[in-house]
Amino acid sequence: MAKEFFSDLYIIAIDTPDVERLQIQYTPFEISYNRKANVSNIAIVGRNEDLHHYVSGSTSMSLALDFYAIEADKQDAKTKIKWLESMLYSDEGRPPSRIKIVFGKLFKDEIWILTDMSVKYSVFEPASGFLPRYAVADLSFVRDTDFDLSSTKIRNQIY
């Protein structure tokens, strides 16, 4: 499957002093989306099966983003990776920034927090000081909401 170059897809840091964005160079091949319900088991003496009590839940997402250096100095792939990495750090008492992912209608109203990042660099050029021409960032996010989502609200999220 061919990847689209210079897409209209962005990651936006919404809690930074100046709202910042990073253009996603290629449309990701796939996105993993996971919902987990936290259920507490309650043991009852003499009962063969525990009772179960819903406590909370969380929604996570992971994807891989590819970056290719196209500028003459070959610093742009690493610069984009460092921008993403900075979303995992606090700054002067401010927590890491929440993120908006502009991906058409797919995540239209959702806010995320970057929780994990793994990077693979490749295609190193001696002429640029061995800066990588290519980088792949595996990113994991958790959804952050200001209000409680209900099953009805989720079921009715039609764009």
Secondary structure, DSSP 4 states (H G I P E B T S, - for coil): -PPPEEEEEEEEESSSSS-EEEEEEE--S-EEEEEEEEEEEE--TT-SS-EEEEEEEEEEEEEEEEEE--STTS-HHHHHHHHHHHTTS-BTTBPPPEEEEE-TTTTTT-EEEEEEEEEEEEEEEGGGTSEEEEEEEEEEEEEE-SS---HHHHHT---
